[in-house]
Amino acid sequence: MTTTADTPQVFNKTTLPNGLRVLTCEMPHTRSVSISIFVGVGSRYESDEEAGVSHFIEHLVFKGTEIRPDPVQISGLIEGHGGVLNASTEQELTVYWCKVAESHFSESLELLIDMLRNSLFEDDSIEKERMVVLEELAMINDQPAARVDTLIDEMIWPNHPLGRDIGGTKESVSSISRDAMLRHMNAYYSPANTVISIAGSISTEEVLDQVNELCGDWPESEGNDWSPFTHEQSESQLRLEYRNTEQLHLSIALPGLDLHDPGRYALDMLSVMLGEGMSSRLFVEVREKRGLAYDVHSGVSHFQDTGAFAIIAGVDTKRVYEASATILEQVGAMRKPVPAAELDRARQLVAGRIMLRMEDTRAVSGWMGSQEALLGRVLTVDDVVYNINQVTGDEVCQVADDLLSTEKLNMALVGPCRGRKRLERLLHL
């Protein structure tokens, strides 16, 4: 069965003379507007000594500008009208976004651009926020579910920025200087490395007029660079971190596919069938039939030149070996022919999930901006659904044969587990 969107959304793209890209999607039936500003920089662009600088900067742009020196003037402008203002840093992108009522769009756009272009980075604010970031790192480290993600990243991308915590380390964050932050911003916060993506009850013409007024004098820069990943894994790996917790958190991961690999859609469909949703193989076998976990799911990561496929579960400490063996059995079973009905259900799930999400201005804004920032183009919903519908059972089996190999298995566990030898036998170490 083939699924298509009934009313395709129109994405408009304009590139200013300085290289700034502006994307709009007019959604006149909505009462909101979402603005997302994507900057093409993240943790993989950082040295070990300055690890976490992208995330640190993301925090500091909320701490005051020349015309809004008080942070409350920034948050209050959005929240005072019932809107939402936030930001996040990833491996390859940093995004600043807000969602507001249509009547407050213009002042909200001016605010976001003011934050990115005119932040003060005062010494006092830097030191206060340094403590906040260190507490954030400590909080994440205290969470076993987050800690196991960090361990598995270190195994998939060893000795590489992708294998580090996005927020950096206690040592690097403690030593990042104001000068280092400003150098980083000057290198990467440039118009050609930035995408402004706006969706909602707006007029494209009015958006472009305002963006030109606010950003037309934004000077060009030399561009950016990132550290390529070239490591080839040749044997399986196991890491245990003992913690006295009630539940044991585990992750099983393998190297995946990059953003540009034509097989990425087949891997996406494999992940859906194996561990996304309540009808997935892992959910049915691990939770429904055996009661081994409350949460078990899979997911994929696609970066510019690499990727990963991972399974996450939280299990009873006394049943970790049974749960691990069951998960690995289900992973291995993906190499066998996929029933046509199961593949069709997965297609329907993905297509429906995308279409439902795209009713929200925030989702549309993120959809356009992230693709443009990473790929330099925007696929429509119908484009993506078409690609999904083209995936065959043979292609799923092929990507399973290519990727789901024993020598590329990685397992990380955080919790009260000491049975290394038993787990090593499962991985054939």
Secondary structure, 3 states (H helix, E strand, C coil): CCCCCCCCCCCEEEECCCCCEEEEEECCCCCEEEEEEEECCCHHHCCCCCCCHHHHHHHHCCCCECCCCCHHHHHHHHHCCCCEEEEEECCCCEEEEEEEEHHHHHHHHHHHHHHHHHECCCHHHHHHHHHHHHHHHHHHHCCHHHHHHHHHHHHHCCCCHHHCCCCCCHHHHHHCCHHHHHHHHHHHCCHHHEEEEEEECCCHHHHHHHHHHHHCCCCCCCCCCCCCCCCCCCCCEEEEEECCCCEEEEEEEEECCCCCCCCHHHHHHHHHHHHCCCCCHHHHHHHHHCCCEEEEEEEEEECCCCEEEEEEEEEEHHHHHHHHHHHHHHHHHCCCCCCHHHHHHHHHHHHHHHHHHCCCHHHHHHHHHHHHHHHCCCCCHHHHHHHHHHCCHHHHHHHHHHHCCHHHCEEEEEECCCCHHHHHHHHCC
